């Protein structure tokens, strides 16, 4: 038997009280083999930092004095 990739998709649900109803509805769709609830893993500190860089949430200072000036707004 050859290795085949089973197509999957992820549904983000805001109201957790609807999970069982949504699960039952998805199971009714022809061709659906199974439905699993997957808990979202907490982001690691590294992944959060990389996301901050990607989104431009970074600051630059030439020195500690420059950093303090930026933070405190004093010269």
Gaussian input, Z-matrix of N, CA and C with variables (Angstrom, degrees):
# hf/3-21g

backbone

0 1
 N
 C     1     B1
 C     2     B2     1     A1
 N     3     B3     2     A2     1     D1
 C     4     B4     3     A3     2     D2
 C     5     B5     4     A4     3     D3
 N     6     B6     5     A5     4     D4
 C     7     B7     6     A6     5     D5
 C     8     B8     7     A7     6     D6
 N     9     B9     8     A8     7     D7
 C    10    B10     9     A9     8     D8
 C    11    B11    10    A10     9     D9
 N    12    B12    11    A11    10    D10
 C    13    B13    12    A12    11    D11
 C    14    B14    13    A13    12    D12
 N    15    B15    14    A14    13    D13
 C    16    B16    15    A15    14    D14
 C    17    B17    16    A16    15    D15
 N    18    B18    17    A17    16    D16
 C    19    B19    18    A18    17    D17
 C    20    B20    19    A19    18    D18
 N    21    B21    20    A20    19    D19
 C    22    B22    21    A21    20    D20
 C    23    B23    22    A22    21    D21
 N    24    B24    23    A23    22    D22
 C    25    B25    24    A24    23    D23
 C    26    B26    25    A25    24    D24
 N    27    B27    26    A26    25    D25
 C    28    B28    27    A27    26    D26
 C    29    B29    28    A28    27    D27
 N    30    B30    29    A29    28    D28
 C    31    B31    30    A30    29    D29
 C    32    B32    31    A31    30    D30
 N    33    B33    32    A32    31    D31
 C    34    B34    33    A33    32    D32
 C    35    B35    34    A34    33    D33
 N    36    B36    35    A35    34    D34
 C    37    B37    36    A36    35    D35
 C    38    B38    37    A37    36    D36
 N    39    B39    38    A38    37    D37
 C    40    B40    39    A39    38    D38
 C    41    B41    40    A40    39    D39
 N    42    B42    41    A41    40    D40
 C    43    B43    42    A42    41    D41
 C    44    B44    43    A43    42    D42
 N    45    B45    44    A44    43    D43
 C    46    B46    45    A45    44    D44
 C    47    B47    46    A46    45    D45
 N    48    B48    47    A47    46    D46
 C    49    B49    48    A48    47    D47
 C    50    B50    49    A49    48    D48
 N    51    B51    50    A50    49    D49
 C    52    B52    51    A51    50    D50
 C    53    B53    52    A52    51    D51
 N    54    B54    53    A53    52    D52
 C    55    B55    54    A54    53    D53
 C    56    B56    55    A55    54    D54
 N    57    B57    56    A56    55    D55
 C    58    B58    57    A57    56    D56
 C    59    B59    58    A58    57    D57
 N    60    B60    59    A59    58    D58
 C    61    B61    60    A60    59    D59
 C    62    B62    61    A61    60    D60
 N    63    B63    62    A62    61    D61
 C    64    B64    63    A63    62    D62
 C    65    B65    64    A64    63    D63
 N    66    B66    65    A65    64    D64
 C    67    B67    66    A66    65    D65
 C    68    B68    67    A67    66    D66
 N    69    B69    68    A68    67    D67
 C    70    B70    69    A69    68    D68
 C    71    B71    70    A70    69    D69
 N    72    B72    71    A71    70    D70
 C    73    B73    72    A72    71    D71
 C    74    B74    73    A73    72    D72
 N    75    B75    74    A74    73    D73
 C    76    B76    75    A75    74    D74
 C    77    B77    76    A76    75    D75
 N    78    B78    77    A77    76    D76
 C    79    B79    78    A78    77    D77
 C    80    B80    79    A79    78    D78
 N    81    B81    80    A80    79    D79
 C    82    B82    81    A81    80    D80
 C    83    B83    82    A82    81    D81
 N    84    B84    83    A83    82    D82
 C    85    B85    84    A84    83    D83
 C    86    B86    85    A85    84    D84
 N    87    B87    86    A86    85    D85
 C    88    B88    87    A87    86    D86
 C    89    B89    88    A88    87    D87
 N    90    B90    89    A89    88    D88
 C    91    B91    90    A90    89    D89
 C    92    B92    91    A91    90    D90
 N    93    B93    92    A92    91    D91
 C    94    B94    93    A93    92    D92
 C    95    B95    94    A94    93    D93
 N    96    B96    95    A95    94    D94
 C    97    B97    96    A96    95    D95
 C    98    B98    97    A97    96    D96
 N    99    B99    98    A98    97    D97
 C   100   B100    99    A99    98    D98
 C   101   B101   100   A100    99    D99
 N   102   B102   101   A101   100   D100
 C   103   B103   102   A102   101   D101
 C   104   B104   103   A103   102   D102
 N   105   B105   104   A104   103   D103
 C   106   B106   105   A105   104   D104
 C   107   B107   106   A106   105   D105
 N   108   B108   107   A107   106   D106
 C   109   B109   108   A108   107   D107
 C   110   B110   109   A109   108   D108
 N   111   B111   110   A110   109   D109
 C   112   B112   111   A111   110   D110
 C   113   B113   112   A112   111   D111
 N   114   B114   113   A113   112   D112
 C   115   B115   114   A114   113   D113
 C   116   B116   115   A115   114   D114
 N   117   B117   116   A116   115   D115
 C   118   B118   117   A117   116   D116
 C   119   B119   118   A118   117   D117
 N   120   B120   119   A119   118   D118
 C   121   B121   120   A120   119   D119
 C   122   B122   121   A121   120   D120
 N   123   B123   122   A122   121   D121
 C   124   B124   123   A123   122   D122
 C   125   B125   124   A124   123   D123
 N   126   B126   125   A125   124   D124
 C   127   B127   126   A126   125   D125
 C   128   B128   127   A127   126   D126
 N   129   B129   128   A128   127   D127
 C   130   B130   129   A129   128   D128
 C   131   B131   130   A130   129   D129
 N   132   B132   131   A131   130   D130
 C   133   B133   132   A132   131   D131
 C   134   B134   133   A133   132   D132
 N   135   B135   134   A134   133   D133
 C   136   B136   135   A135   134   D134
 C   137   B137   136   A136   135   D135
 N   138   B138   137   A137   136   D136
 C   139   B139   138   A138   137   D137
 C   140   B140   139   A139   138   D138
 N   141   B141   140   A140   139   D139
 C   142   B142   141   A141   140   D140
 C   143   B143   142   A142   141   D141
 N   144   B144   143   A143   142   D142
 C   145   B145   144   A144   143   D143
 C   146   B146   145   A145   144   D144
 N   147   B147   146   A146   145   D145
 C   148   B148   147   A147   146   D146
 C   149   B149   148   A148   147   D147
 N   150   B150   149   A149   148   D148
 C   151   B151   150   A150   149   D149
 C   152   B152   151   A151   150   D150
 N   153   B153   152   A152   151   D151
 C   154   B154   153   A153   152   D152
 C   155   B155   154   A154   153   D153
 N   156   B156   155   A155   154   D154
 C   157   B157   156   A156   155   D155
 C   158   B158   157   A157   156   D156
 N   159   B159   158   A158   157   D157
 C   160   B160   159   A159   158   D158
 C   161   B161   160   A160   159   D159
 N   162   B162   161   A161   160   D160
 C   163   B163   162   A162   161   D161
 C   164   B164   163   A163   162   D162
 N   165   B165   164   A164   163   D163
 C   166   B166   165   A165   164   D164
 C   167   B167   166   A166   165   D165
 N   168   B168   167   A167   166   D166
 C   169   B169   168   A168   167   D167
 C   170   B170   169   A169   168   D168
 N   171   B171   170   A170   169   D169
 C   172   B172   171   A171   170   D170
 C   173   B173   172   A172   171   D171
 N   174   B174   173   A173   172   D172
 C   175   B175   174   A174   173   D173
 C   176   B176   175   A175   174   D174
 N   177   B177   176   A176   175   D175
 C   178   B178   177   A177   176   D176
 C   179   B179   178   A178   177   D177
 N   180   B180   179   A179   178   D178
 C   181   B181   180   A180   179   D179
 C   182   B182   181   A181   180   D180
 N   183   B183   182   A182   181   D181
 C   184   B184   183   A183   182   D182
 C   185   B185   184   A184   183   D183
 N   186   B186   185   A185   184   D184
 C   187   B187   186   A186   185   D185
 C   188   B188   187   A187   186   D186
 N   189   B189   188   A188   187   D187
 C   190   B190   189   A189   188   D188
 C   191   B191   190   A190   189   D189
 N   192   B192   191   A191   190   D190
 C   193   B193   192   A192   191   D191
 C   194   B194   193   A193   192   D192
 N   195   B195   194   A194   193   D193
 C   196   B196   195   A195   194   D194
 C   197   B197   196   A196   195   D195
 N   198   B198   197   A197   196   D196
 C   199   B199   198   A198   197   D197
 C   200   B200   199   A199   198   D198
 N   201   B201   200   A200   199   D199
 C   202   B202   201   A201   200   D200
 C   203   B203   202   A202   201   D201
 N   204   B204   203   A203   202   D202
 C   205   B205   204   A204   203   D203
 C   206   B206   205   A205   204   D204
 N   207   B207   206   A206   205   D205
 C   208   B208   207   A207   206   D206
 C   209   B209   208   A208   207   D207
 N   210   B210   209   A209   208   D208
 C   211   B211   210   A210   209   D209
 C   212   B212   211   A211   210   D210
 N   213   B213   212   A212   211   D211
 C   214   B214   213   A213   212   D212
 C   215   B215   214   A214   213   D213
 N   216   B216   215   A215   214   D214
 C   217   B217   216   A216   215   D215
 C   218   B218   217   A217   216   D216
 N   219   B219   218   A218   217   D217
 C   220   B220   219   A219   218   D218
 C   221   B221   220   A220   219   D219
 N   222   B222   221   A221   220   D220
 C   223   B223   222   A222   221   D221
 C   224   B224   223   A223   222   D222

   B1=1.4446
   B2=1.5341
   B3=1.2921
   B4=1.4578
   B5=1.5201
   B6=1.3257
   B7=1.4629
   B8=1.5225
   B9=1.3056
   B10=1.4585
   B11=1.5139
   B12=1.2907
   B13=1.4579
   B14=1.5177
   B15=1.3143
   B16=1.4517
   B17=1.5214
   B18=1.3345
   B19=1.4662
   B20=1.5256
   B21=1.3214
   B22=1.4526
   B23=1.5182
   B24=1.3209
   B25=1.4589
   B26=1.5159
   B27=1.3317
   B28=1.4618
   B29=1.5188
   B30=1.3175
   B31=1.4656
   B32=1.5187
   B33=1.3191
   B34=1.4679
   B35=1.5229
   B36=1.3203
   B37=1.4619
   B38=1.5258
   B39=1.3232
   B40=1.4588
   B41=1.5246
   B42=1.3185
   B43=1.4588
   B44=1.5232
   B45=1.3269
   B46=1.4593
   B47=1.5272
   B48=1.3291
   B49=1.4631
   B50=1.5330
   B51=1.3308
   B52=1.4589
   B53=1.5241
   B54=1.3209
   B55=1.4692
   B56=1.5268
   B57=1.3190
   B58=1.4676
   B59=1.5196
   B60=1.3418
   B61=1.4650
   B62=1.5259
   B63=1.3170
   B64=1.4725
   B65=1.5202
   B66=1.3209
   B67=1.4675
   B68=1.5338
   B69=1.3428
   B70=1.4645
   B71=1.5361
   B72=1.3283
   B73=1.4702
   B74=1.5277
   B75=1.3199
   B76=1.4690
   B77=1.5252
   B78=1.3256
   B79=1.4732
   B80=1.5201
   B81=1.3453
   B82=1.4697
   B83=1.5227
   B84=1.3177
   B85=1.4610
   B86=1.5261
   B87=1.3228
   B88=1.4606
   B89=1.5311
   B90=1.3284
   B91=1.4529
   B92=1.5162
   B93=1.3195
   B94=1.4677
   B95=1.5209
   B96=1.3190
   B97=1.4614
   B98=1.5214
   B99=1.3332
   B100=1.4607
   B101=1.5203
   B102=1.3305
   B103=1.4668
   B104=1.5218
   B105=1.3318
   B106=1.4623
   B107=1.5162
   B108=1.3069
   B109=1.4607
   B110=1.5242
   B111=1.3098
   B112=1.4576
   B113=1.5156
   B114=1.3120
   B115=1.4617
   B116=1.5265
   B117=1.3184
   B118=1.4535
   B119=1.5231
   B120=1.3227
   B121=1.4582
   B122=1.5233
   B123=1.3125
   B124=1.4517
   B125=1.5254
   B126=1.3205
   B127=1.4614
   B128=1.5208
   B129=1.3064
   B130=1.4584
   B131=1.5275
   B132=1.3058
   B133=1.4677
   B134=1.5214
   B135=1.3334
   B136=1.4628
   B137=1.5254
   B138=1.3294
   B139=1.4615
   B140=1.5237
   B141=1.3188
   B142=1.4629
   B143=1.5254
   B144=1.3308
   B145=1.4660
   B146=1.5285
   B147=1.3223
   B148=1.4630
   B149=1.5320
   B150=1.3192
   B151=1.4676
   B152=1.5322
   B153=1.3361
   B154=1.4659
   B155=1.5259
   B156=1.3228
   B157=1.4689
   B158=1.5255
   B159=1.3262
   B160=1.4632
   B161=1.5248
   B162=1.3312
   B163=1.4575
   B164=1.5317
   B165=1.3332
   B166=1.4622
   B167=1.5111
   B168=1.3300
   B169=1.4655
   B170=1.5246
   B171=1.3300
   B172=1.4632
   B173=1.5207
   B174=1.3142
   B175=1.4614
   B176=1.5142
   B177=1.3205
   B178=1.4625
   B179=1.5281
   B180=1.3063
   B181=1.4659
   B182=1.5234
   B183=1.3324
   B184=1.4686
   B185=1.5205
   B186=1.3253
   B187=1.4597
   B188=1.5207
   B189=1.3289
   B190=1.4607
   B191=1.5279
   B192=1.3401
   B193=1.4668
   B194=1.5281
   B195=1.3374
   B196=1.4629
   B197=1.5441
   B198=1.3251
   B199=1.4647
   B200=1.5244
   B201=1.3262
   B202=1.4553
   B203=1.5284
   B204=1.3177
   B205=1.4651
   B206=1.5153
   B207=1.3438
   B208=1.4691
   B209=1.5324
   B210=1.3168
   B211=1.4646
   B212=1.5205
   B213=1.3221
   B214=1.4581
   B215=1.5242
   B216=1.3311
   B217=1.4533
   B218=1.5152
   B219=1.3292
   B220=1.4592
   B221=1.5274
   B222=1.3244
   B223=1.4688
   B224=1.4850
   A1=108.67
   A2=117.59
   A3=122.17
   A4=110.34
   A5=115.41
   A6=119.82
   A7=108.86
   A8=116.13
   A9=120.50
   A10=108.73
   A11=115.17
   A12=120.85
   A13=108.18
   A14=115.92
   A15=120.83
   A16=108.63
   A17=117.82
   A18=119.43
   A19=110.66
   A20=115.77
   A21=121.73
   A22=108.89
   A23=115.82
   A24=119.26
   A25=108.51
   A26=115.34
   A27=122.32
   A28=108.37
   A29=115.51
   A30=121.69
   A31=107.20
   A32=117.94
   A33=122.00
   A34=108.37
   A35=115.90
   A36=121.09
   A37=109.17
   A38=116.34
   A39=120.88
   A40=111.97
   A41=116.79
   A42=121.94
   A43=109.28
   A44=116.21
   A45=120.84
   A46=113.05
   A47=117.69
   A48=120.45
   A49=111.53
   A50=117.90
   A51=121.83
   A52=113.90
   A53=117.46
   A54=121.09
   A55=112.01
   A56=118.57
   A57=119.96
   A58=112.33
   A59=117.58
   A60=120.72
   A61=111.03
   A62=116.11
   A63=120.48
   A64=109.80
   A65=117.32
   A66=121.45
   A67=110.22
   A68=117.27
   A69=120.89
   A70=111.12
   A71=116.13
   A72=120.11
   A73=111.00
   A74=117.03
   A75=120.42
   A76=110.49
   A77=117.56
   A78=120.70
   A79=112.05
   A80=117.97
   A81=121.76
   A82=112.47
   A83=117.77
   A84=121.35
   A85=109.21
   A86=115.84
   A87=122.08
   A88=109.64
   A89=115.89
   A90=121.21
   A91=114.33
   A92=118.07
   A93=120.49
   A94=108.15
   A95=115.70
   A96=121.66
   A97=111.95
   A98=116.73
   A99=120.42
   A100=109.78
   A101=114.43
   A102=121.62
   A103=106.98
   A104=116.69
   A105=121.64
   A106=110.31
   A107=115.75
   A108=120.95
   A109=107.36
   A110=116.32
   A111=121.96
   A112=108.15
   A113=116.57
   A114=120.66
   A115=108.64
   A116=115.59
   A117=120.05
   A118=109.00
   A119=115.03
   A120=119.67
   A121=110.09
   A122=115.07
   A123=120.64
   A124=108.47
   A125=116.48
   A126=120.49
   A127=110.17
   A128=115.57
   A129=119.46
   A130=108.36
   A131=116.13
   A132=120.69
   A133=110.64
   A134=115.85
   A135=119.95
   A136=110.42
   A137=117.44
   A138=119.93
   A139=111.70
   A140=117.25
   A141=120.48
   A142=110.66
   A143=116.22
   A144=120.76
   A145=110.96
   A146=116.78
   A147=119.85
   A148=111.23
   A149=116.50
   A150=120.50
   A151=110.01
   A152=117.33
   A153=120.80
   A154=110.56
   A155=116.63
   A156=120.60
   A157=109.79
   A158=116.49
   A159=121.65
   A160=111.63
   A161=117.26
   A162=122.34
   A163=112.93
   A164=117.06
   A165=120.10
   A166=114.80
   A167=117.23
   A168=120.77
   A169=109.88
   A170=115.42
   A171=121.64
   A172=109.47
   A173=115.76
   A174=121.33
   A175=108.36
   A176=115.67
   A177=120.99
   A178=108.95
   A179=115.21
   A180=120.37
   A181=107.55
   A182=115.76
   A183=120.57
   A184=111.98
   A185=116.86
   A186=120.81
   A187=108.89
   A188=115.98
   A189=120.27
   A190=109.37
   A191=116.00
   A192=119.94
   A193=110.59
   A194=115.64
   A195=120.00
   A196=110.67
   A197=117.49
   A198=121.75
   A199=111.28
   A200=116.97
   A201=121.43
   A202=111.11
   A203=116.11
   A204=120.26
   A205=110.48
   A206=116.32
   A207=120.41
   A208=111.30
   A209=116.22
   A210=120.42
   A211=111.36
   A212=116.13
   A213=121.18
   A214=113.42
   A215=116.22
   A216=120.12
   A217=113.15
   A218=116.93
   A219=121.04
   A220=109.81
   A221=115.39
   A222=120.38
   A223=111.94
   D1=126.24
   D2=-178.62
   D3=-76.66
   D4=149.59
   D5=175.80
   D6=-71.76
   D7=123.44
   D8=176.91
   D9=-122.98
   D10=148.07
   D11=178.96
   D12=-93.71
   D13=125.28
   D14=177.95
   D15=-86.22
   D16=124.17
   D17=178.34
   D18=-61.72
   D19=140.98
   D20=178.86
   D21=-137.69
   D22=158.44
   D23=170.56
   D24=-143.14
   D25=157.99
   D26=-176.42
   D27=-114.09
   D28=135.36
   D29=177.94
   D30=-116.42
   D31=120.67
   D32=175.66
   D33=-87.29
   D34=126.32
   D35=-176.50
   D36=-116.41
   D37=122.83
   D38=-179.89
   D39=-77.16
   D40=-42.09
   D41=-175.88
   D42=-99.07
   D43=102.65
   D44=-174.53
   D45=-63.68
   D46=-19.91
   D47=179.64
   D48=-68.68
   D49=-15.35
   D50=-178.75
   D51=-91.71
   D52=-3.52
   D53=-173.04
   D54=-55.39
   D55=-48.75
   D56=-177.71
   D57=-64.54
   D58=-39.56
   D59=177.77
   D60=-64.16
   D61=-42.61
   D62=179.81
   D63=-66.39
   D64=-41.31
   D65=178.22
   D66=-58.72
   D67=-46.95
   D68=179.64
   D69=-62.54
   D70=-41.49
   D71=-179.54
   D72=-64.06
   D73=-42.68
   D74=-179.61
   D75=-66.00
   D76=-38.75
   D77=179.07
   D78=-62.37
   D79=-24.37
   D80=179.80
   D81=-74.24
   D82=-16.55
   D83=-177.43
   D84=-73.38
   D85=130.35
   D86=179.99
   D87=-59.08
   D88=131.41
   D89=177.09
   D90=95.21
   D91=-9.64
   D92=178.34
   D93=-76.05
   D94=121.32
   D95=-177.41
   D96=-84.87
   D97=-43.77
   D98=-179.64
   D99=-158.81
   D100=161.55
   D101=178.45
   D102=-131.79
   D103=126.27
   D104=-178.66
   D105=-127.12
   D106=142.02
   D107=173.06
   D108=-91.69
   D109=127.54
   D110=179.35
   D111=-118.90
   D112=123.15
   D113=177.76
   D114=-75.89
   D115=137.02
   D116=178.57
   D117=-74.37
   D118=129.68
   D119=179.08
   D120=-76.41
   D121=146.38
   D122=176.74
   D123=-69.15
   D124=138.59
   D125=178.97
   D126=-66.21
   D127=141.52
   D128=174.48
   D129=-74.03
   D130=162.58
   D131=178.50
   D132=-59.67
   D133=-38.82
   D134=179.77
   D135=-63.85
   D136=-45.95
   D137=179.58
   D138=-64.01
   D139=-37.08
   D140=176.28
   D141=-63.74
   D142=-42.81
   D143=179.56
   D144=-64.75
   D145=-42.05
   D146=179.04
   D147=-65.45
   D148=-36.12
   D149=176.14
   D150=-66.02
   D151=-40.45
   D152=177.06
   D153=-58.56
   D154=-43.98
   D155=179.52
   D156=-62.92
   D157=-47.21
   D158=-179.00
   D159=-59.68
   D160=-38.07
   D161=-178.26
   D162=-87.30
   D163=0.27
   D164=177.35
   D165=78.62
   D166=19.39
   D167=179.48
   D168=-91.24
   D169=59.16
   D170=-179.95
   D171=-131.40
   D172=158.02
   D173=178.81
   D174=-128.79
   D175=152.44
   D176=179.35
   D177=-126.02
   D178=137.55
   D179=174.99
   D180=-137.36
   D181=141.91
   D182=-179.61
   D183=-77.16
   D184=-22.49
   D185=-178.97
   D186=-159.67
   D187=174.15
   D188=177.08
   D189=-63.11
   D190=-40.26
   D191=179.15
   D192=-61.56
   D193=-42.80
   D194=178.13
   D195=-63.61
   D196=-40.07
   D197=177.53
   D198=-61.45
   D199=-46.94
   D200=179.00
   D201=-62.43
   D202=-38.73
   D203=177.62
   D204=-62.21
   D205=-42.90
   D206=179.01
   D207=-64.69
   D208=-40.79
   D209=-177.18
   D210=-73.30
   D211=-48.89
   D212=-173.64
   D213=-89.75
   D214=-17.01
   D215=179.65
   D216=71.12
   D217=23.15
   D218=-179.98
   D219=-110.89
   D220=152.22
   D221=174.41
   D222=-101.47

